[in-house]
Amino acid sequence: MSISETAPVSSGALWTGRVLSGVIVLFMIFDGAIKLPPLDIVTQTMTELGWPADANVARLLGVIGLVSTALYALPRTSVLGAILLTGYMGGAIATHVRIGSPLFSHTLFGVYLGIILWGGLYLRDPRVRALIPLSR
């Protein structure tokens, strides 16, 4: 099935996809923005997670998250952004597994975000629906 043959999605599904994607974009903007200034809470949390207590490391992670989020928010680059954000979430999951965080509240939080991220993209982007047809 080509992209031109993809069945159009309903207006409700399209808006649901936009809202889900908007939730991800807002969360990731917050996540990236708090890592840019040298905040004590960010440094303390990074130390608890086993990361160096270095503002430059936090800033780098914030920039990576913000750039990936910007790519996800732009329709032309949304698939690339989703792939990069999936990798970012994978790093968060691995960090929580390594330190033994609670499974459902901390470790799987990145999985929950990934499901919302890809679900929103699936509903708003015909290229993704053509790539992953859930029904015939």
ZAVEX-366303 format. One record per residue: residue number from 0; chain; x, y, z of N, C-alpha, C in turn; residue in three letters. Coordinates in Angstrom, 3 decimals, decimal comma, padded with zeros to 6 digits. Layout:
N
{NUM; "A"; {X; Y; Z}; {X; Y; Z}; {X; Y; Z}; "ALA"}
...
***
This chain:
136
{0; "A"; {000,847; -001,171; 000,000}; {000,000; 000,000; 000,000}; {000,894; 001,237; 000,000}; "MET"}
{1; "A"; {000,656; 002,135; -000,934}; {001,449; 003,359; -000,997}; {000,799; 004,444; -000,152}; "SER"}
{2; "A"; {001,522; 005,512; 000,028}; {001,007; 006,620; 000,828}; {-000,248; 007,198; 000,193}; "ILE"}
{3; "A"; {-000,291; 007,255; -001,133}; {-001,460; 007,814; -001,802}; {-002,687; 006,922; -001,643}; "SER"}
{4; "A"; {-002,472; 005,643; -001,322}; {-003,593; 004,715; -001,134}; {-004,032; 004,603; 000,320}; "GLU"}
{5; "A"; {-003,365; 005,299; 001,209}; {-003,713; 005,234; 002,616}; {-005,079; 005,857; 002,831}; "THR"}
{6; "A"; {-005,919; 005,143; 003,545}; {-007,252; 005,668; 003,830}; {-007,139; 006,917; 004,683}; "ALA"}
{7; "A"; {-007,927; 007,937; 004,351}; {-007,867; 009,149; 005,166}; {-008,376; 008,864; 006,578}; "PRO"}
{8; "A"; {-007,799; 009,557; 007,521}; {-008,189; 009,381; 008,907}; {-009,301; 010,392; 009,211}; "VAL"}
{9; "A"; {-010,178; 010,052; 010,123}; {-011,271; 010,952; 010,474}; {-010,736; 012,211; 011,136}; "SER"}
{10; "A"; {-011,551; 013,235; 011,140}; {-011,170; 014,496; 011,762}; {-010,906; 014,306; 013,256}; "SER"}
{11; "A"; {-011,713; 013,484; 013,907}; {-011,515; 013,221; 015,334}; {-010,197; 012,524; 015,608}; "GLY"}
{12; "A"; {-009,852; 011,550; 014,769}; {-008,586; 010,835; 014,943}; {-007,408; 011,766; 014,677}; "ALA"}
{13; "A"; {-007,543; 012,627; 013,670}; {-006,480; 013,576; 013,363}; {-006,243; 014,518; 014,543}; "LEU"}
{14; "A"; {-007,310; 015,032; 015,132}; {-007,161; 015,936; 016,278}; {-006,660; 015,192; 017,510}; "TRP"}
{15; "A"; {-007,057; 013,949; 017,664}; {-006,514; 013,151; 018,765}; {-005,004; 012,994; 018,601}; "THR"}
{16; "A"; {-004,561; 012,726; 017,381}; {-003,129; 012,624; 017,101}; {-002,401; 013,920; 017,378}; "GLY"}
{17; "A"; {-003,002; 015,034; 017,012}; {-002,378; 016,334; 017,272}; {-002,272; 016,612; 018,769}; "ARG"}
{18; "A"; {-003,324; 016,262; 019,508}; {-003,306; 016,484; 020,956}; {-002,257; 015,592; 021,617}; "VAL"}
{19; "A"; {-002,213; 014,310; 021,235}; {-001,203; 013,405; 021,802}; {000,204; 013,903; 021,486}; "LEU"}
{20; "A"; {000,420; 014,308; 020,258}; {001,735; 014,843; 019,884}; {002,031; 016,129; 020,637}; "SER"}
{21; "A"; {001,021; 016,957; 020,837}; {001,199; 018,195; 021,591}; {001,607; 017,937; 023,028}; "GLY"}
{22; "A"; {001,027; 016,906; 023,633}; {001,400; 016,541; 025,006}; {002,883; 016,170; 025,058}; "VAL"}
{23; "A"; {003,324; 015,376; 024,101}; {004,737; 014,980; 024,045}; {005,625; 016,199; 023,842}; "ILE"}
{24; "A"; {005,259; 017,061; 022,910}; {006,070; 018,254; 022,619}; {006,166; 019,138; 023,859}; "VAL"}
{25; "A"; {005,056; 019,381; 024,538}; {005,089; 020,220; 025,742}; {005,935; 019,590; 026,839}; "LEU"}
{26; "A"; {005,772; 018,279; 027,048}; {006,568; 017,606; 028,069}; {008,055; 017,691; 027,751}; "PHE"}
{27; "A"; {008,416; 017,439; 026,509}; {009,824; 017,434; 026,128}; {010,421; 018,847; 026,130}; "MET"}
{28; "A"; {009,621; 019,867; 025,821}; {010,115; 021,240; 025,931}; {010,439; 021,541; 027,389}; "ILE"}
{29; "A"; {009,542; 021,149; 028,290}; {009,804; 021,338; 029,721}; {011,050; 020,564; 030,141}; "PHE"}
{30; "A"; {011,126; 019,295; 029,733}; {012,262; 018,450; 030,100}; {013,580; 019,037; 029,609}; "ASP"}
{31; "A"; {013,600; 019,508; 028,380}; {014,826; 020,075; 027,823}; {015,157; 021,433; 028,408}; "GLY"}
{32; "A"; {014,138; 022,267; 028,624}; {014,364; 023,630; 029,112}; {014,923; 023,646; 030,534}; "ALA"}
{33; "A"; {014,480; 022,727; 031,390}; {014,990; 022,754; 032,765}; {016,438; 022,266; 032,846}; "ILE"}
{34; "A"; {016,909; 021,621; 031,795}; {018,291; 021,151; 031,788}; {019,271; 022,210; 031,285}; "LYS"}
{35; "A"; {018,780; 023,285; 030,704}; {019,664; 024,301; 030,136}; {020,334; 025,182; 031,196}; "LEU"}
{36; "A"; {019,585; 025,774; 032,136}; {020,279; 026,542; 033,183}; {020,831; 025,582; 034,239}; "PRO"}
{37; "A"; {021,859; 026,009; 034,959}; {022,432; 025,106; 035,979}; {021,574; 025,076; 037,251}; "PRO"}
{38; "A"; {020,456; 024,349; 037,215}; {019,569; 024,238; 038,373}; {020,063; 023,141; 039,310}; "LEU"}
{39; "A"; {020,007; 023,423; 040,611}; {020,456; 022,448; 041,601}; {019,641; 021,157; 041,546}; "ASP"}
{40; "A"; {018,325; 021,276; 041,350}; {017,472; 020,084; 041,338}; {017,844; 019,158; 040,183}; "ILE"}
{41; "A"; {018,224; 019,734; 039,047}; {018,628; 018,920; 037,892}; {019,938; 018,203; 038,214}; "VAL"}
{42; "A"; {020,894; 018,933; 038,776}; {022,188; 018,334; 039,126}; {022,016; 017,228; 040,160}; "THR"}
{43; "A"; {021,187; 017,470; 041,174}; {020,949; 016,465; 042,209}; {020,286; 015,219; 041,620}; "GLN"}
{44; "A"; {019,296; 015,423; 040,772}; {018,592; 014,290; 040,163}; {019,521; 013,499; 039,259}; "THR"}
{45; "A"; {020,350; 014,196; 038,494}; {021,292; 013,491; 037,621}; {022,264; 012,649; 038,435}; "MET"}
{46; "A"; {022,713; 013,167; 039,564}; {023,612; 012,421; 040,445}; {022,923; 011,162; 040,972}; "THR"}
{47; "A"; {021,661; 011,290; 041,394}; {020,896; 010,136; 041,877}; {020,726; 009,078; 040,788}; "GLU"}
{48; "A"; {020,673; 009,529; 039,534}; {020,508; 008,603; 038,407}; {021,838; 008,046; 037,897}; "LEU"}
{49; "A"; {022,927; 008,456; 038,514}; {024,232; 007,941; 038,124}; {024,931; 008,743; 037,048}; "GLY"}
{50; "A"; {024,418; 009,911; 036,708}; {025,044; 010,791; 035,735}; {025,990; 011,743; 036,459}; "TRP"}
{51; "A"; {026,992; 012,287; 035,766}; {027,891; 013,244; 036,409}; {027,131; 014,507; 036,832}; "PRO"}
{52; "A"; {027,533; 015,087; 037,951}; {026,931; 016,334; 038,438}; {027,571; 017,507; 037,700}; "ALA"}
{53; "A"; {027,371; 017,544; 036,406}; {028,003; 018,544; 035,542}; {026,914; 019,258; 034,750}; "ASP"}
{54; "A"; {026,853; 020,572; 034,884}; {025,841; 021,351; 034,181}; {025,968; 021,205; 032,667}; "ALA"}
{55; "A"; {027,172; 020,987; 032,164}; {027,362; 020,838; 030,720}; {026,750; 019,541; 030,197}; "ASN"}
{56; "A"; {026,802; 018,482; 030,988}; {026,165; 017,221; 030,585}; {024,658; 017,406; 030,542}; "VAL"}
{57; "A"; {024,112; 018,054; 031,561}; {022,674; 018,322; 031,589}; {022,275; 019,188; 030,394}; "ALA"}
{58; "A"; {023,069; 020,211; 030,115}; {022,787; 021,099; 028,995}; {022,805; 020,329; 027,669}; "ARG"}
{59; "A"; {023,776; 019,443; 027,504}; {023,853; 018,641; 026,279}; {022,616; 017,769; 026,125}; "LEU"}
{60; "A"; {022,203; 017,107; 027,208}; {020,986; 016,287; 027,154}; {019,765; 017,140; 026,841}; "LEU"}
{61; "A"; {019,712; 018,340; 027,412}; {018,596; 019,240; 027,134}; {018,547; 019,650; 025,673}; "GLY"}
{62; "A"; {019,701; 019,974; 025,108}; {019,762; 020,374; 023,691}; {019,366; 019,202; 022,790}; "VAL"}
{63; "A"; {019,854; 018,010; 023,098}; {019,490; 016,830; 022,295}; {017,980; 016,614; 022,349}; "ILE"}
{64; "A"; {017,403; 016,710; 023,530}; {015,954; 016,540; 023,672}; {015,177; 017,609; 022,926}; "GLY"}
{65; "A"; {015,624; 018,860; 023,018}; {014,911; 019,958; 022,352}; {015,021; 019,879; 020,832}; "LEU"}
{66; "A"; {016,192; 019,545; 020,323}; {016,353; 019,411; 018,869}; {015,492; 018,261; 018,347}; "VAL"}
{67; "A"; {015,509; 017,138; 019,046}; {014,692; 015,987; 018,642}; {013,208; 016,340; 018,687}; "SER"}
{68; "A"; {012,813; 017,102; 019,690}; {011,411; 017,518; 019,820}; {011,022; 018,458; 018,689}; "THR"}
{69; "A"; {011,898; 019,386; 018,346}; {011,613; 020,299; 017,230}; {011,441; 019,517; 015,930}; "ALA"}
{70; "A"; {012,290; 018,526; 015,720}; {012,162; 017,698; 014,515}; {010,835; 016,931; 014,526}; "LEU"}
{71; "A"; {010,419; 016,445; 015,689}; {009,149; 015,725; 015,824}; {007,963; 016,649; 015,561}; "TYR"}
{72; "A"; {008,053; 017,894; 015,988}; {006,938; 018,830; 015,849}; {006,735; 019,300; 014,414}; "ALA"}
{73; "A"; {007,793; 019,293; 013,615}; {007,691; 019,746; 012,224}; {007,225; 018,590; 011,341}; "LEU"}
{74; "A"; {006,153; 018,777; 010,583}; {005,608; 017,681; 009,780}; {006,613; 017,015; 008,839}; "PRO"}
{75; "A"; {007,478; 017,780; 008,197}; {008,430; 017,189; 007,233}; {009,455; 016,287; 007,890}; "ARG"}
{76; "A"; {009,782; 016,550; 009,154}; {010,828; 015,793; 009,844}; {010,295; 015,021; 011,051}; "THR"}
{77; "A"; {008,977; 014,866; 011,127}; {008,368; 014,259; 012,318}; {008,793; 012,810; 012,535}; "SER"}
{78; "A"; {008,985; 012,058; 011,479}; {009,389; 010,657; 011,637}; {010,822; 010,583; 012,181}; "VAL"}
{79; "A"; {011,713; 011,397; 011,643}; {013,079; 011,446; 012,164}; {013,067; 011,860; 013,640}; "LEU"}
{80; "A"; {012,276; 012,873; 013,977}; {012,172; 013,308; 015,360}; {011,647; 012,208; 016,267}; "GLY"}
{81; "A"; {010,661; 011,442; 015,776}; {010,117; 010,338; 016,570}; {011,174; 009,264; 016,811}; "ALA"}
{82; "A"; {011,974; 008,981; 015,805}; {013,044; 007,989; 015,965}; {014,065; 008,477; 016,993}; "ILE"}
{83; "A"; {014,467; 009,749; 016,895}; {015,439; 010,296; 017,841}; {014,877; 010,339; 019,260}; "LEU"}
{84; "A"; {013,618; 010,726; 019,405}; {013,002; 010,754; 020,736}; {012,856; 009,343; 021,306}; "LEU"}
{85; "A"; {012,624; 008,367; 020,440}; {012,557; 006,974; 020,903}; {013,907; 006,554; 021,482}; "THR"}
{86; "A"; {014,981; 006,945; 020,823}; {016,318; 006,663; 021,359}; {016,561; 007,378; 022,670}; "GLY"}
{87; "A"; {016,112; 008,611; 022,769}; {016,254; 009,392; 024,002}; {015,506; 008,700; 025,145}; "TYR"}
{88; "A"; {014,285; 008,247; 024,851}; {013,493; 007,521; 025,865}; {014,173; 006,205; 026,237}; "MET"}
{89; "A"; {014,785; 005,550; 025,265}; {015,505; 004,313; 025,544}; {016,649; 004,538; 026,517}; "GLY"}
{90; "A"; {017,343; 005,654; 026,376}; {018,404; 005,988; 027,326}; {017,858; 006,212; 028,725}; "GLY"}
{91; "A"; {016,707; 006,845; 028,814}; {016,077; 007,066; 030,122}; {015,657; 005,734; 030,744}; "ALA"}
{92; "A"; {015,099; 004,855; 029,930}; {014,692; 003,535; 030,426}; {015,908; 002,765; 030,925}; "ILE"}
{93; "A"; {016,986; 002,769; 030,146}; {018,204; 002,057; 030,538}; {018,776; 002,613; 031,838}; "ALA"}
{94; "A"; {018,730; 003,928; 031,990}; {019,215; 004,549; 033,227}; {018,409; 004,060; 034,425}; "THR"}
{95; "A"; {017,092; 004,019; 034,287}; {016,239; 003,582; 035,396}; {016,387; 002,092; 035,682}; "HIS"}
{96; "A"; {016,597; 001,287; 034,654}; {016,831; -000,151; 034,876}; {018,136; -000,337; 035,651}; "VAL"}
{97; "A"; {019,167; 000,403; 035,247}; {020,492; 000,271; 035,857}; {020,490; 000,584; 037,345}; "ARG"}
{98; "A"; {019,691; 001,590; 037,765}; {019,704; 001,962; 039,185}; {018,588; 001,278; 039,980}; "ILE"}
{99; "A"; {017,770; 000,473; 039,319}; {016,735; -000,272; 040,024}; {015,524; 000,550; 040,421}; "GLY"}
{100; "A"; {015,134; 001,510; 039,592}; {013,945; 002,317; 039,864}; {012,688; 001,449; 039,831}; "SER"}
{101; "A"; {011,609; 001,919; 040,462}; {010,342; 001,180; 040,383}; {009,915; 000,989; 038,924}; "PRO"}
{102; "A"; {009,408; -000,192; 038,620}; {009,111; -000,562; 037,235}; {008,034; 000,302; 036,594}; "LEU"}
{103; "A"; {006,836; 000,306; 037,168}; {005,698; 000,920; 036,483}; {005,691; 002,443; 036,541}; "PHE"}
{104; "A"; {006,263; 003,037; 037,573}; {006,230; 004,493; 037,688}; {007,429; 005,177; 037,043}; "SER"}
{105; "A"; {008,606; 004,580; 037,116}; {009,806; 005,244; 036,625}; {010,384; 004,575; 035,377}; "HIS"}
{106; "A"; {010,656; 003,281; 035,477}; {011,334; 002,576; 034,391}; {010,497; 002,577; 033,115}; "THR"}
{107; "A"; {009,218; 002,292; 033,219}; {008,374; 002,210; 032,029}; {007,807; 003,555; 031,587}; "LEU"}
{108; "A"; {008,146; 004,637; 032,281}; {007,640; 005,953; 031,897}; {008,055; 006,296; 030,463}; "PHE"}
{109; "A"; {009,271; 005,965; 030,087}; {009,720; 006,194; 028,717}; {008,934; 005,376; 027,703}; "GLY"}
{110; "A"; {008,507; 004,177; 028,092}; {007,660; 003,358; 027,207}; {006,308; 004,032; 027,029}; "VAL"}
{111; "A"; {005,742; 004,536; 028,122}; {004,452; 005,229; 028,036}; {004,556; 006,437; 027,108}; "TYR"}
{112; "A"; {005,621; 007,206; 027,264}; {005,819; 008,365; 026,392}; {006,003; 007,934; 024,936}; "LEU"}
{113; "A"; {006,726; 006,840; 024,720}; {006,921; 006,340; 023,359}; {005,619; 005,905; 022,702}; "GLY"}
{114; "A"; {004,750; 005,284; 023,473}; {003,447; 004,868; 022,935}; {002,620; 006,090; 022,549}; "ILE"}
{115; "A"; {002,607; 007,101; 023,414}; {001,875; 008,341; 023,101}; {002,498; 009,023; 021,888}; "ILE"}
{116; "A"; {003,826; 009,085; 021,848}; {004,563; 009,724; 020,761}; {004,217; 009,085; 019,411}; "LEU"}
{117; "A"; {004,359; 007,764; 019,330}; {004,104; 007,071; 018,063}; {002,619; 006,994; 017,753}; "TRP"}
{118; "A"; {001,779; 006,892; 018,778}; {000,330; 006,902; 018,547}; {-000,127; 008,219; 017,964}; "GLY"}
{119; "A"; {000,369; 009,316; 018,515}; {000,025; 010,625; 017,974}; {000,508; 010,798; 016,550}; "GLY"}
{120; "A"; {001,724; 010,349; 016,286}; {002,270; 010,455; 014,935}; {001,491; 009,571; 013,963}; "LEU"}
{121; "A"; {001,119; 008,385; 014,398}; {000,345; 007,459; 013,556}; {-000,983; 008,096; 013,136}; "TYR"}
{122; "A"; {-001,637; 008,746; 014,072}; {-002,945; 009,332; 013,777}; {-002,855; 010,583; 012,918}; "LEU"}
{123; "A"; {-001,741; 011,308; 012,970}; {-001,645; 012,560; 012,214}; {-000,823; 012,469; 010,936}; "ARG"}
{124; "A"; {-000,135; 011,362; 010,695}; {000,766; 011,293; 009,541}; {000,441; 010,088; 008,656}; "ASP"}
{125; "A"; {-000,013; 010,321; 007,432}; {-000,357; 009,201; 006,546}; {000,845; 008,337; 006,168}; "PRO"}
{126; "A"; {002,058; 008,904; 006,200}; {003,250; 008,108; 005,880}; {003,452; 006,999; 006,902}; "ARG"}
{127; "A"; {003,194; 007,291; 008,161}; {003,348; 006,285; 009,213}; {002,236; 005,250; 009,112}; "VAL"}
{128; "A"; {001,019; 005,696; 008,804}; {-000,095; 004,742; 008,636}; {000,156; 003,815; 007,450}; "ARG"}
{129; "A"; {000,808; 004,323; 006,391}; {001,115; 003,479; 005,240}; {002,214; 002,485; 005,588}; "ALA"}
{130; "A"; {003,151; 002,908; 006,412}; {004,271; 002,062; 006,816}; {003,824; 000,964; 007,776}; "LEU"}
{131; "A"; {002,886; 001,305; 008,658}; {002,406; 000,373; 009,677}; {000,877; 000,258; 009,554}; "ILE"}
{132; "A"; {000,393; -000,489; 008,583}; {-001,069; -000,615; 008,445}; {-001,613; -001,547; 009,531}; "PRO"}
{133; "A"; {-002,468; -001,013; 010,393}; {-003,037; -001,822; 011,474}; {-004,270; -002,601; 011,013}; "LEU"}
{134; "A"; {-004,845; -002,228; 009,872}; {-005,986; -002,991; 009,325}; {-005,913; -002,948; 007,808}; "SER"}
{135; "A"; {-006,610; -003,843; 007,213}; {-006,609; -003,917; 005,741}; {-007,923; -003,455; 005,196}; "ARG"}
***
